[in-house]
Amino acid sequence: MRTAIVTGGTGGIGMAICRRLLAEGFQVTALFSRDEEAAKHCRDELGIMTLKCDVSRLDECAAAVQEVNSSSGPVDTLINNAGICRDAPFHKLSENDWERVIGTNLDGLFNMTRQVWDGMREQGFGRVINISSINGLKGQFGQANYAAAKAGVIGFTKSLALEGARKGITANIVAPGYIDTSMLGALKPETMMMITDQIPVGRLGQPEDVARCVSFLASRDAGFITGETLNVNGGQYLS
């Protein structure tokens, strides 16, 4: 049985990824950092293990992966989905908000991937799928920290792809556009309408749209695809 970890696995996109991988026969563990209620909901609905882990902390990542390795077997699939926003125009952006976003959205990739990389090399097989963003490709007003981190995800993943290829490890990026999650639910209706008007397919993405892409890239059928960025944005930005 394949063993997968999904960081940020109890939120909208993360839980959809967990659900999809579970349906594909994976043994799935969801990592979360704060929301105990969402973690309980995830456990109750999907029946999977959830572990509290701040991915910006290397020691917590090491402990989480060790627990999964012990309980479920060696991790062969890692979905780095955890991410936060702390938006502000750059002239108002604080050092703390810069560091928090970079710490979770970019440092977290190193902290988690470093824990599973040697094992994947030894197994001769692995899948690393990192969640970037449309704004990591095109930038966004008020998101210098978030866009920088999500752009860094792409360079990090391309480098991993080159290093892992001969060891049977693929590394790919999924870059969602505007997805209908609780994060967008806080926006005003007129703002939501403006966003939707900019999407050629005429709707927001659904978490399942992202999950299907992750599921394919995690499969053995995707073994000849590595270092690629799969845009899931309804045609809003074409790279």
C-alpha positions, -999 to +999 in steps of 0.1 A: +000+000+000+012+035-008+018+059+021+011+096+017+014+127+039-006+158+031+005+190+049-023+214+055-044+183+050-075+193+070-084+225+051-105+227+019-080+218-007-060+195+017-090+175+027-101+171-009-066+157-017-067+134+013-102+121+002-090+115-034-058+097-024-077+076+001-101+066-027-071+056-048-059+032-021-033+053-004-028+052+034-030+089+041-020+111+071-031+147+072-009+173+090-024+204+105-010+233+126-038+249+145-074+240+139-083+211+161-119+212+151-111+208+114-087+180+123-114+162+142-138+166+113-112+152+090-106+122+112-144+116+116-152+119+080-123+102+064-111+079+091-074+089+086-047+098+110-041+135+117-010+149+133-004+184+146+028+198+130+040+233+123+059+228+090+080+259+097+097+239+125+122+212+114+120+192+146+082+189+144+084+178+108+110+151+117+088+138+145+057+137+123+074+118+095+089+094+120+055+086+135+040+080+100+069+058+091+064+037+122+026+034+120+020+033+082+053+023+066+078+044+046+064+075+031+066+074-007+043+103-015+045+138+000+020+166-008+033+200+004+000+219+006+004+239+039+002+276+033-008+309+049-014+344+038-005+376+056-014+402+030-003+439+030+011+464+005+049+461+006+053+495+023+032+482+052+045+446+052+060+438+086+091+416+091+070+392+111+045+387+083+072+382+058+090+356+080+058+338+089+047+333+053+081+323+040+085+300+070+054+281+063+050+283+026+087+279+016+108+267+045+081+241+051+090+224+018+126+219+029+116+208+064+091+182+052+108+170+020+142+166+038+126+140+061+114+117+033+140+123+005+165+097+017+139+071+021+125+077-013+160+074-028+166+041-009+132+028-022+139+039-057+105+055-059+088+086-047+064+114-055+067+149-043+039+173-052+041+209-041+012+233-042+021+267-056-003+294-068-014+315-097+001+344-078+035+327-076+035+329-114+021+364-120+025+382-087-003+400-069-007+434-053-003+431-015+012+396-016+050+402-020+056+376+007+031+350-006+041+354-042+078+352-034+072+320-014+050+304-041+075+313-069+102+297-048+082+266-047+086+263-084+124+267-084+127+243-055+106+216-072+124+219-106+157+213-088+143+183-069+131+169-102+166+169-116+181+153-086+154+126-081+149+115-117+175+087-117+162+074-084+126+070-095+114+101-077+093+127-095+087+162-083+059+184-097+040+215-090+002+222-090-006+259-092-042+266-083-060+297-093-090+310-072-105+280-055-138+280-036-126+275+000-132+293+033-103+316+025-123+331-003-155+330+016-144+360+037-143+382+006-171+407-002-197+395-029-186+423-053-150+412-049-160+376-056-179+387-087-148+406-100-126+376-095-151+353-113-154+377-142-116+373-148-118+335-151-125+324-187-144+293-177-167+315-157-165+299-122-143+294-093-123+262-090-134+235-066-110+217-042-117+186-062-103+202-093-069+204-075-072+170-059-077+152-093-045+168-106-025+158-074-039+122-077-027+118-112+008+132-105+010+109-075+002+078-096+026+054-111+012+064-145+028+099-141+063+084-139+075+103-171+063+137-158+087+156-135+096+192-129+063+204-144+038+230-133+002+221-137-019+252-138-055+248-124-069+282-129-097+281-154-076+299-180-071+330-159-034+330-163-016+310-191+021+304-185 
